Amino acid sequence: MKEEWILCPVCANKTRDRIRENTILINYPLFCPKCKNVSVIRVKDMEVCQVTMQKRSIVH
Ligand SMILES: [Zn+2]
């Protein structure tokens, strides 16, 4: 089973989280111990995507 460390989308350093080939993450708050940022990411097929937080206006 292939396993890789998730890289921080901000500083590209290794985080403390690992993913496997079959790992699926949706809106996962990834903490980076290096730059102390929390990036919300999505992972599928070992591909990490940063989720941009979209500001929505509240519609009643
Ligand atoms: Zn970082």
N, CA, C, O and the ligand as a Tripos MOL2 file, in Angstrom:
@<TRIPOS>MOLECULE
protein
  241   239    61     0     0
PROTEIN
NO_CHARGES

@<TRIPOS>ATOM
      1 N           0.8540   -1.2030    0.0000 N.3       1 MET1
      2 CA          0.0000    0.0000    0.0000 C.3       1 MET1
      3 C           0.8830    1.2440    0.0000 C.2       1 MET1
      4 O           1.7130    1.4500    0.8850 O.2       1 MET1
      5 N           0.6730    2.0560   -1.0170 N.am      2 LYS2
      6 CA          1.4430    3.2800   -1.1380 C.3       2 LYS2
      7 C           0.9780    4.2940   -0.0860 C.2       2 LYS2
      8 O          -0.2190    4.4700    0.1400 O.2       2 LYS2
      9 N           1.9300    4.9420    0.5360 N.am      3 GLU3
     10 CA          1.6030    5.9060    1.5800 C.3       3 GLU3
     11 C           2.4880    7.1290    1.4350 C.2       3 GLU3
     12 O           3.6960    7.0170    1.2260 O.2       3 GLU3
     13 N           1.8850    8.2780    1.5460 N.am      4 GLU4
     14 CA          2.6660    9.5130    1.4150 C.3       4 GLU4
     15 C           2.2650   10.5270    2.4680 C.2       4 GLU4
     16 O           1.1200   10.5660    2.9170 O.2       4 GLU4
     17 N           3.2220   11.3380    2.8470 N.am      5 TRP5
     18 CA          2.9100   12.4430    3.7480 C.3       5 TRP5
     19 C           2.2010   13.5300    2.9620 C.2       5 TRP5
     20 O           2.5300   13.7900    1.8050 O.2       5 TRP5
     21 N           1.2420   14.1540    3.5890 N.am      6 ILE6
     22 CA          0.5650   15.2770    2.9400 C.3       6 ILE6
     23 C           1.4670   16.4980    3.0600 C.2       6 ILE6
     24 O           1.9770   16.8120    4.1360 O.2       6 ILE6
     25 N           1.6480   17.1700    1.9460 N.am      7 LEU7
     26 CA          2.4500   18.3910    1.9740 C.3       7 LEU7
     27 C           1.5490   19.5950    2.2110 C.2       7 LEU7
     28 O           0.4230   19.6640    1.7170 O.2       7 LEU7
     29 N           2.0730   20.5300    2.9740 N.am      8 CYS8
     30 CA          1.3220   21.7420    3.2680 C.3       8 CYS8
     31 C           1.1710   22.5710    1.9800 C.2       8 CYS8
     32 O           2.1650   22.8470    1.3080 O.2       8 CYS8
     33 N          -0.0590   22.9670    1.6340 N.am      9 PRO9
     34 CA         -0.2480   23.7600    0.4150 C.3       9 PRO9
     35 C           0.3310   25.1670    0.5340 C.2       9 PRO9
     36 O           0.5100   25.8540   -0.4730 O.2       9 PRO9
     37 N           0.6190   25.5910    1.7440 N.am     10 VAL10
     38 CA          1.1450   26.9420    1.9620 C.3      10 VAL10
     39 C           2.6700   26.9640    1.8370 C.2      10 VAL10
     40 O           3.2140   27.7720    1.0840 O.2      10 VAL10
     41 N           3.3640   26.0880    2.5630 N.am     11 CYS11
     42 CA          4.8260   26.1490    2.5850 C.3      11 CYS11
     43 C           5.4910   24.9060    1.9850 C.2      11 CYS11
     44 O           6.7180   24.8330    1.9150 O.2      11 CYS11
     45 N           4.6880   23.9310    1.5530 N.am     12 ALA12
     46 CA          5.1860   22.7120    0.8970 C.3      12 ALA12
     47 C           6.0370   21.8230    1.8030 C.2      12 ALA12
     48 O           6.7970   20.9830    1.3200 O.2      12 ALA12
     49 N           5.9080   22.0060    3.0940 N.am     13 ASN13
     50 CA          6.5960   21.1180    4.0150 C.3      13 ASN13
     51 C           5.7030   19.9410    4.3820 C.2      13 ASN13
     52 O           4.4830   19.9890    4.2250 O.2      13 ASN13
     53 N           6.3420   18.8810    4.8750 N.am     14 LYS14
     54 CA          5.5790   17.7090    5.2880 C.3      14 LYS14
     55 C           4.7640   18.0200    6.5350 C.2      14 LYS14
     56 O           5.2410   18.6700    7.4660 O.2      14 LYS14
     57 N           3.5440   17.5500    6.5320 N.am     15 THR15
     58 CA          2.7220   17.6980    7.7320 C.3      15 THR15
     59 C           2.7760   16.3910    8.5150 C.2      15 THR15
     60 O           3.5490   15.4940    8.1790 O.2      15 THR15
     61 N           1.9720   16.2840    9.5360 N.am     16 ARG16
     62 CA          1.9940   15.0510   10.3310 C.3      16 ARG16
     63 C           0.9220   14.0720    9.8820 C.2      16 ARG16
     64 O           0.6700   13.0620   10.5390 O.2      16 ARG16
     65 N           0.3020   14.3800    8.7670 N.am     17 ASP17
     66 CA         -0.7590   13.5050    8.2710 C.3      17 ASP17
     67 C          -0.2930   12.7450    7.0440 C.2      17 ASP17
     68 O           0.4560   13.2600    6.2150 O.2      17 ASP17
     69 N          -0.7490   11.5250    6.9500 N.am     18 ARG18
     70 CA         -0.3860   10.6840    5.8190 C.3      18 ARG18
     71 C          -1.6320   10.2710    5.0390 C.2      18 ARG18
     72 O          -2.7270   10.1600    5.5920 O.2      18 ARG18
     73 N          -1.4400   10.0520    3.7670 N.am     19 ILE19
     74 CA         -2.5470    9.5330    2.9550 C.3      19 ILE19
     75 C          -2.1050    8.2620    2.2490 C.2      19 ILE19
     76 O          -0.9230    8.0530    1.9740 O.2      19 ILE19
     77 N          -3.0830    7.4270    1.9670 N.am     20 ARG20
     78 CA         -2.8320    6.2060    1.2030 C.3      20 ARG20
     79 C          -3.5220    6.3060   -0.1460 C.2      20 ARG20
     80 O          -4.2900    7.2340   -0.4000 O.2      20 ARG20
     81 N          -3.2390    5.3380   -1.0050 N.am     21 GLU21
     82 CA         -3.8160    5.3700   -2.3610 C.3      21 GLU21
     83 C          -5.3370    5.4510   -2.3410 C.2      21 GLU21
     84 O          -5.9530    6.0630   -3.2130 O.2      21 GLU21
     85 N          -5.9240    4.8290   -1.3410 N.am     22 ASN22
     86 CA         -7.3860    4.7950   -1.3050 C.3      22 ASN22
     87 C          -7.9710    5.7820   -0.2970 C.2      22 ASN22
     88 O          -9.1410    5.6820    0.0760 O.2      22 ASN22
     89 N          -7.1560    6.7260    0.1360 N.am     23 THR23
     90 CA         -7.6320    7.7220    1.1020 C.3      23 THR23
     91 C          -8.4720    8.7840    0.4030 C.2      23 THR23
     92 O          -8.0900    9.3220   -0.6360 O.2      23 THR23
     93 N          -9.6120    9.0680    0.9920 N.am     24 ILE24
     94 CA        -10.4480   10.1490    0.4850 C.3      24 ILE24
     95 C         -10.7260   11.1080    1.6390 C.2      24 ILE24
     96 O         -11.2470   10.7160    2.6830 O.2      24 ILE24
     97 N         -10.3700   12.3570    1.4290 N.am     25 LEU25
     98 CA        -10.6470   13.3820    2.4290 C.3      25 LEU25
     99 C         -11.4760   14.4860    1.7800 C.2      25 LEU25
    100 O         -11.2120   14.9000    0.6520 O.2      25 LEU25
    101 N         -12.4600   14.9420    2.4990 N.am     26 ILE26
    102 CA        -13.2820   16.0420    1.9820 C.3      26 ILE26
    103 C         -13.3360   17.1240    3.0480 C.2      26 ILE26
    104 O         -13.7390   16.8830    4.1860 O.2      26 ILE26
    105 N         -12.9210   18.3210    2.6510 N.am     27 ASN27
    106 CA        -12.8940   19.4610    3.5660 C.3      27 ASN27
    107 C         -12.1850   19.1230    4.8770 C.2      27 ASN27
    108 O         -12.7160   19.3310    5.9680 O.2      27 ASN27
    109 N         -10.9900   18.6030    4.7350 N.am     28 TYR28
    110 CA        -10.2080   18.1960    5.8960 C.3      28 TYR28
    111 C          -9.2940   19.3350    6.3430 C.2      28 TYR28
    112 O          -8.4920   19.8290    5.5510 O.2      28 TYR28
    113 N          -9.4060   19.7550    7.5950 N.am     29 PRO29
    114 CA         -8.5260   20.8270    8.0820 C.3      29 PRO29
    115 C          -7.1390   20.2730    8.3830 C.2      29 PRO29
    116 O          -6.9300   19.5810    9.3790 O.2      29 PRO29
    117 N          -6.2180   20.5880    7.5180 N.am     30 LEU30
    118 CA         -4.8490   20.0990    7.6390 C.3      30 LEU30
    119 C          -3.9910   21.1100    8.3750 C.2      30 LEU30
    120 O          -3.8430   22.2540    7.9460 O.2      30 LEU30
    121 N          -3.4320   20.6720    9.4840 N.am     31 PHE31
    122 CA         -2.5810   21.5740   10.2580 C.3      31 PHE31
    123 C          -1.1250   21.3670    9.8850 C.2      31 PHE31
    124 O          -0.6480   20.2350    9.8160 O.2      31 PHE31
    125 N          -0.4280   22.4520    9.6480 N.am     32 CYS32
    126 CA          0.9860   22.3820    9.3190 C.3      32 CYS32
    127 C           1.8000   22.7970   10.5380 C.2      32 CYS32
    128 O           1.6650   23.9230   11.0150 O.2      32 CYS32
    129 N           2.6430   21.9010   11.0490 N.am     33 PRO33
    130 CA          3.4500   22.2390   12.2370 C.3      33 PRO33
    131 C           4.5580   23.2410   11.9250 C.2      33 PRO33
    132 O           5.1280   23.8420   12.8360 O.2      33 PRO33
    133 N           4.8580   23.4200   10.6570 N.am     34 LYS34
    134 CA          5.9360   24.3250   10.2520 C.3      34 LYS34
    135 C           5.4550   25.7860   10.1990 C.2      34 LYS34
    136 O           6.0170   26.6570   10.8640 O.2      34 LYS34
    137 N           4.4190   26.0350    9.4070 N.am     35 CYS35
    138 CA          3.9660   27.4240    9.2610 C.3      35 CYS35
    139 C           2.7270   27.7160   10.1110 C.2      35 CYS35
    140 O           2.2250   28.8400   10.1300 O.2      35 CYS35
    141 N           2.2410   26.6840   10.8150 N.am     36 LYS36
    142 CA          1.1170   26.8110   11.7460 C.3      36 LYS36
    143 C          -0.1870   27.2550   11.0640 C.2      36 LYS36
    144 O          -1.0750   27.8310   11.6920 O.2      36 LYS36
    145 N          -0.2670   26.9690    9.7720 N.am     37 ASN37
    146 CA         -1.4890   27.2880    9.0570 C.3      37 ASN37
    147 C          -2.4170   26.0790    9.0360 C.2      37 ASN37
    148 O          -1.9730   24.9310    9.0460 O.2      37 ASN37
    149 N          -3.6790   26.3600    9.0070 N.am     38 VAL38
    150 CA         -4.6440   25.2970    8.8010 C.3      38 VAL38
    151 C          -5.2360   25.4830    7.4110 C.2      38 VAL38
    152 O          -5.8940   26.4840    7.1290 O.2      38 VAL38
    153 N          -4.9900   24.5070    6.5530 N.am     39 SER39
    154 CA         -5.5170   24.5620    5.1980 C.3      39 SER39
    155 C          -6.6090   23.5180    5.0600 C.2      39 SER39
    156 O          -6.4310   22.3600    5.4380 O.2      39 SER39
    157 N          -7.7170   23.9320    4.5260 N.am     40 VAL40
    158 CA         -8.7830   22.9660    4.2730 C.3      40 VAL40
    159 C          -8.4980   22.3070    2.9270 C.2      40 VAL40
    160 O          -8.4020   22.9760    1.8980 O.2      40 VAL40
    161 N          -8.3650   20.9980    2.9550 N.am     41 ILE41
    162 CA         -7.9790   20.2960    1.7320 C.3      41 ILE41
    163 C          -8.9570   19.1920    1.3700 C.2      41 ILE41
    164 O          -9.7940   18.7760    2.1710 O.2      41 ILE41
    165 N          -8.8200   18.7420    0.1500 N.am     42 ARG42
    166 CA         -9.5560   17.5880   -0.3520 C.3      42 ARG42
    167 C          -8.5390   16.6280   -0.9350 C.2      42 ARG42
    168 O          -7.6170   17.0540   -1.6290 O.2      42 ARG42
    169 N          -8.6890   15.3440   -0.6670 N.am     43 VAL43
    170 CA         -7.7500   14.3640   -1.1810 C.3      43 VAL43
    171 C          -8.5100   13.2280   -1.8440 C.2      43 VAL43
    172 O          -9.4540   12.6700   -1.2840 O.2      43 VAL43
    173 N          -8.0660   12.9010   -3.0630 N.am     44 LYS44
    174 CA         -8.6170   11.7480   -3.7610 C.3      44 LYS44
    175 C          -7.5580   11.2410   -4.7250 C.2      44 LYS44
    176 O          -6.9160   12.0300   -5.4180 O.2      44 LYS44
    177 N          -7.3750    9.9350   -4.7720 N.am     45 ASP45
    178 CA         -6.3510    9.3090   -5.6190 C.3      45 ASP45
    179 C          -4.9740    9.9280   -5.4040 C.2      45 ASP45
    180 O          -4.2290   10.1530   -6.3590 O.2      45 ASP45
    181 N          -4.6440   10.2000   -4.1540 N.am     46 MET46
    182 CA         -3.3550   10.7600   -3.7300 C.3      46 MET46
    183 C          -3.1060   12.1580   -4.2920 C.2      46 MET46
    184 O          -1.9680   12.6240   -4.3570 O.2      46 MET46
    185 N          -4.1710   12.8020   -4.6890 N.am     47 GLU47
    186 CA         -4.0550   14.1590   -5.1930 C.3      47 GLU47
    187 C          -4.6560   15.1090   -4.1660 C.2      47 GLU47
    188 O          -5.8110   14.9730   -3.7630 O.2      47 GLU47
    189 N          -3.8440   16.0700   -3.7570 N.am     48 VAL48
    190 CA         -4.2850   16.9950   -2.7200 C.3      48 VAL48
    191 C          -4.7320   18.3140   -3.3540 C.2      48 VAL48
    192 O          -3.9840   18.9410   -4.1040 O.2      48 VAL48
    193 N          -5.9510   18.7200   -3.0430 N.am     49 CYS49
    194 CA         -6.4630   19.9950   -3.5380 C.3      49 CYS49
    195 C          -6.7920   20.8760   -2.3470 C.2      49 CYS49
    196 O          -7.4050   20.4400   -1.3730 O.2      49 CYS49
    197 N          -6.3750   22.1040   -2.4500 N.am     50 GLN50
    198 CA         -6.7410   23.0380   -1.4000 C.3      50 GLN50
    199 C          -8.1350   23.5700   -1.6760 C.2      50 GLN50
    200 O          -8.4490   23.9840   -2.7930 O.2      50 GLN50
    201 N          -8.9540   23.5540   -0.6580 N.am     51 VAL51
    202 CA        -10.3140   24.0410   -0.8100 C.3      51 VAL51
    203 C         -10.3430   25.5160   -0.4370 C.2      51 VAL51
    204 O         -10.0170   25.8910    0.6890 O.2      51 VAL51
    205 N         -10.7270   26.3270   -1.3730 N.am     52 THR52
    206 CA        -10.8050   27.7460   -1.0530 C.3      52 THR52
    207 C         -12.1490   28.0100   -0.3800 C.2      52 THR52
    208 O         -13.2090   27.5880   -0.8420 O.2      52 THR52
    209 N         -12.0480   28.7090    0.7020 N.am     53 MET53
    210 CA        -13.2550   29.0250    1.4410 C.3      53 MET53
    211 C         -14.0220   30.1340    0.7180 C.2      53 MET53
    212 O         -13.5190   31.2400    0.5180 O.2      53 MET53
    213 N         -15.2230   29.8070    0.3460 N.am     54 GLN54
    214 CA        -16.0080   30.7870   -0.3810 C.3      54 GLN54
    215 C         -16.9590   31.5040    0.5590 C.2      54 GLN54
    216 O         -17.7200   30.8980    1.3140 O.2      54 GLN54
    217 N         -16.8810   32.7910    0.4770 N.am     55 LYS55
    218 CA        -17.7750   33.5850    1.3010 C.3      55 LYS55
    219 C         -19.1320   33.6860    0.6000 C.2      55 LYS55
    220 O         -19.2310   34.0730   -0.5640 O.2      55 LYS55
    221 N         -20.1350   33.3360    1.3270 N.am     56 ARG56
    222 CA        -21.4660   33.3800    0.7450 C.3      56 ARG56
    223 C         -22.3120   34.3930    1.4480 C.2      56 ARG56
    224 O         -22.3140   34.4750    2.6760 O.2      56 ARG56
    225 N         -23.0220   35.1540    0.6870 N.am     57 SER57
    226 CA        -23.9650   36.0700    1.3100 C.3      57 SER57
    227 C         -25.2110   35.2730    1.7110 C.2      57 SER57
    228 O         -25.6590   34.3780    0.9950 O.2      57 SER57
    229 N         -25.7300   35.6140    2.8280 N.am     58 ILE58
    230 CA        -26.8880   34.8700    3.3340 C.3      58 ILE58
    231 C         -28.1470   35.3100    2.6040 C.2      58 ILE58
    232 O         -28.5070   36.4870    2.5910 O.2      58 ILE58
    233 N         -28.7830   34.3610    2.0180 N.am     59 VAL59
    234 CA        -30.0140   34.6550    1.2790 C.3      59 VAL59
    235 C         -31.2040   34.1210    2.0720 C.2      59 VAL59
    236 O         -31.2640   32.9360    2.4020 O.2      59 VAL59
    237 N         -32.1280   34.9930    2.3670 N.am     60 HIS60
    238 CA        -33.3020   34.5550    3.1190 C.3      60 HIS60
    239 C         -34.4460   34.1810    2.2080 C.2      60 HIS60
    240 O         -35.5120   33.7900    2.6830 O.2      60 HIS60
    241 ZN          2.9990   24.9730    6.0740 Zn       61 ZN61
@<TRIPOS>BOND
     1     1     2 1
     2     2     3 1
     3     3     4 2
     4     3     5 am
     5     5     6 1
     6     6     7 1
     7     7     8 2
     8     7     9 am
     9     9    10 1
    10    10    11 1
    11    11    12 2
    12    11    13 am
    13    13    14 1
    14    14    15 1
    15    15    16 2
    16    15    17 am
    17    17    18 1
    18    18    19 1
    19    19    20 2
    20    19    21 am
    21    21    22 1
    22    22    23 1
    23    23    24 2
    24    23    25 am
    25    25    26 1
    26    26    27 1
    27    27    28 2
    28    27    29 am
    29    29    30 1
    30    30    31 1
    31    31    32 2
    32    31    33 am
    33    33    34 1
    34    34    35 1
    35    35    36 2
    36    35    37 am
    37    37    38 1
    38    38    39 1
    39    39    40 2
    40    39    41 am
    41    41    42 1
    42    42    43 1
    43    43    44 2
    44    43    45 am
    45    45    46 1
    46    46    47 1
    47    47    48 2
    48    47    49 am
    49    49    50 1
    50    50    51 1
    51    51    52 2
    52    51    53 am
    53    53    54 1
    54    54    55 1
    55    55    56 2
    56    55    57 am
    57    57    58 1
    58    58    59 1
    59    59    60 2
    60    59    61 am
    61    61    62 1
    62    62    63 1
    63    63    64 2
    64    63    65 am
    65    65    66 1
    66    66    67 1
    67    67    68 2
    68    67    69 am
    69    69    70 1
    70    70    71 1
    71    71    72 2
    72    71    73 am
    73    73    74 1
    74    74    75 1
    75    75    76 2
    76    75    77 am
    77    77    78 1
    78    78    79 1
    79    79    80 2
    80    79    81 am
    81    81    82 1
    82    82    83 1
    83    83    84 2
    84    83    85 am
    85    85    86 1
    86    86    87 1
    87    87    88 2
    88    87    89 am
    89    89    90 1
    90    90    91 1
    91    91    92 2
    92    91    93 am
    93    93    94 1
    94    94    95 1
    95    95    96 2
    96    95    97 am
    97    97    98 1
    98    98    99 1
    99    99   100 2
   100    99   101 am
   101   101   102 1
   102   102   103 1
   103   103   104 2
   104   103   105 am
   105   105   106 1
   106   106   107 1
   107   107   108 2
   108   107   109 am
   109   109   110 1
   110   110   111 1
   111   111   112 2
   112   111   113 am
   113   113   114 1
   114   114   115 1
   115   115   116 2
   116   115   117 am
   117   117   118 1
   118   118   119 1
   119   119   120 2
   120   119   121 am
   121   121   122 1
   122   122   123 1
   123   123   124 2
   124   123   125 am
   125   125   126 1
   126   126   127 1
   127   127   128 2
   128   127   129 am
   129   129   130 1
   130   130   131 1
   131   131   132 2
   132   131   133 am
   133   133   134 1
   134   134   135 1
   135   135   136 2
   136   135   137 am
   137   137   138 1
   138   138   139 1
   139   139   140 2
   140   139   141 am
   141   141   142 1
   142   142   143 1
   143   143   144 2
   144   143   145 am
   145   145   146 1
   146   146   147 1
   147   147   148 2
   148   147   149 am
   149   149   150 1
   150   150   151 1
   151   151   152 2
   152   151   153 am
   153   153   154 1
   154   154   155 1
   155   155   156 2
   156   155   157 am
   157   157   158 1
   158   158   159 1
   159   159   160 2
   160   159   161 am
   161   161   162 1
   162   162   163 1
   163   163   164 2
   164   163   165 am
   165   165   166 1
   166   166   167 1
   167   167   168 2
   168   167   169 am
   169   169   170 1
   170   170   171 1
   171   171   172 2
   172   171   173 am
   173   173   174 1
   174   174   175 1
   175   175   176 2
   176   175   177 am
   177   177   178 1
   178   178   179 1
   179   179   180 2
   180   179   181 am
   181   181   182 1
   182   182   183 1
   183   183   184 2
   184   183   185 am
   185   185   186 1
   186   186   187 1
   187   187   188 2
   188   187   189 am
   189   189   190 1
   190   190   191 1
   191   191   192 2
   192   191   193 am
   193   193   194 1
   194   194   195 1
   195   195   196 2
   196   195   197 am
   197   197   198 1
   198   198   199 1
   199   199   200 2
   200   199   201 am
   201   201   202 1
   202   202   203 1
   203   203   204 2
   204   203   205 am
   205   205   206 1
   206   206   207 1
   207   207   208 2
   208   207   209 am
   209   209   210 1
   210   210   211 1
   211   211   212 2
   212   211   213 am
   213   213   214 1
   214   214   215 1
   215   215   216 2
   216   215   217 am
   217   217   218 1
   218   218   219 1
   219   219   220 2
   220   219   221 am
   221   221   222 1
   222   222   223 1
   223   223   224 2
   224   223   225 am
   225   225   226 1
   226   226   227 1
   227   227   228 2
   228   227   229 am
   229   229   230 1
   230   230   231 1
   231   231   232 2
   232   231   233 am
   233   233   234 1
   234   234   235 1
   235   235   236 2
   236   235   237 am
   237   237   238 1
   238   238   239 1
   239   239   240 2
@<TRIPOS>SUBSTRUCTURE
     1 MET1         2 RESIDUE 1 A MET
     2 LYS2         6 RESIDUE 1 A LYS
     3 GLU3        10 RESIDUE 1 A GLU
     4 GLU4        14 RESIDUE 1 A GLU
     5 TRP5        18 RESIDUE 1 A TRP
     6 ILE6        22 RESIDUE 1 A ILE
     7 LEU7        26 RESIDUE 1 A LEU
     8 CYS8        30 RESIDUE 1 A CYS
     9 PRO9        34 RESIDUE 1 A PRO
    10 VAL10       38 RESIDUE 1 A VAL
    11 CYS11       42 RESIDUE 1 A CYS
    12 ALA12       46 RESIDUE 1 A ALA
    13 ASN13       50 RESIDUE 1 A ASN
    14 LYS14       54 RESIDUE 1 A LYS
    15 THR15       58 RESIDUE 1 A THR
    16 ARG16       62 RESIDUE 1 A ARG
    17 ASP17       66 RESIDUE 1 A ASP
    18 ARG18       70 RESIDUE 1 A ARG
    19 ILE19       74 RESIDUE 1 A ILE
    20 ARG20       78 RESIDUE 1 A ARG
    21 GLU21       82 RESIDUE 1 A GLU
    22 ASN22       86 RESIDUE 1 A ASN
    23 THR23       90 RESIDUE 1 A THR
    24 ILE24       94 RESIDUE 1 A ILE
    25 LEU25       98 RESIDUE 1 A LEU
    26 ILE26      102 RESIDUE 1 A ILE
    27 ASN27      106 RESIDUE 1 A ASN
    28 TYR28      110 RESIDUE 1 A TYR
    29 PRO29      114 RESIDUE 1 A PRO
    30 LEU30      118 RESIDUE 1 A LEU
    31 PHE31      122 RESIDUE 1 A PHE
    32 CYS32      126 RESIDUE 1 A CYS
    33 PRO33      130 RESIDUE 1 A PRO
    34 LYS34      134 RESIDUE 1 A LYS
    35 CYS35      138 RESIDUE 1 A CYS
    36 LYS36      142 RESIDUE 1 A LYS
    37 ASN37      146 RESIDUE 1 A ASN
    38 VAL38      150 RESIDUE 1 A VAL
    39 SER39      154 RESIDUE 1 A SER
    40 VAL40      158 RESIDUE 1 A VAL
    41 ILE41      162 RESIDUE 1 A ILE
    42 ARG42      166 RESIDUE 1 A ARG
    43 VAL43      170 RESIDUE 1 A VAL
    44 LYS44      174 RESIDUE 1 A LYS
    45 ASP45      178 RESIDUE 1 A ASP
    46 MET46      182 RESIDUE 1 A MET
    47 GLU47      186 RESIDUE 1 A GLU
    48 VAL48      190 RESIDUE 1 A VAL
    49 CYS49      194 RESIDUE 1 A CYS
    50 GLN50      198 RESIDUE 1 A GLN
    51 VAL51      202 RESIDUE 1 A VAL
    52 THR52      206 RESIDUE 1 A THR
    53 MET53      210 RESIDUE 1 A MET
    54 GLN54      214 RESIDUE 1 A GLN
    55 LYS55      218 RESIDUE 1 A LYS
    56 ARG56      222 RESIDUE 1 A ARG
    57 SER57      226 RESIDUE 1 A SER
    58 ILE58      230 RESIDUE 1 A ILE
    59 VAL59      234 RESIDUE 1 A VAL
    60 HIS60      238 RESIDUE 1 A HIS
    61 ZN61       241 GROUP 0 **** ****
